[in-house]
Amino acid sequence: MKNGILILAGVLAMTFVSCKEDASKKVKEESVDMAAERDAKNTEFPVMTFAETEFDFGTINEGDVVDHTFKFTNTGKAPLVIVNAKGSCGCTVPSYSKDPIAPGETGELLVKFNSNGKPNQQNKQVTITANTEAGKEIIKIKALVTPKAKPVSGTPVSE
């Protein structure tokens, strides 16, 4: 019990003694200048400027797998890094480069759409997570999918 009280008293004494110094005196002026310069650069973001943000495949047959390449340019002042790209469902699969895209350079994002089991009008989107100011960009695809012909029941199948 005595040892516990002594340890507690020691910890309290150290806490009070260590808080006597003024923390503002420890800050170096060059560190403040470097932080200000760093924060000023944080206003420079990459910008994804797409040639088109929507694409219409038109009328396709159910079961067709179609793709389209969305082209974009980094019109910002910092390298563009795409962190992730995800389709709104499993039938829409994007592919993209993991390499940074320098300001002024172009990039591509391939979107594949599998229409199997997706009859009628389809509207899908791909959400792109990148280091842009907004953090997320969206591109869209659409297609009118003609359903597969279903066999009429009771009709014999000819061979």
Secondary structure, 3 states (H helix, E strand, C coil): CHHHHHHHHHHHHHHHHHCCCCHHHHCCHHHHHHHHHHHHHCCCCCCEEECCCEEEEEEEECCCEEEEEEEEEECCCCCECEEEEEECCCCEEEEECCCCECCCCEEEEEEEEECCCCCEEEEEEEEEEECCCCCEEEEEEEEEEECCCCCCCCCCCCC
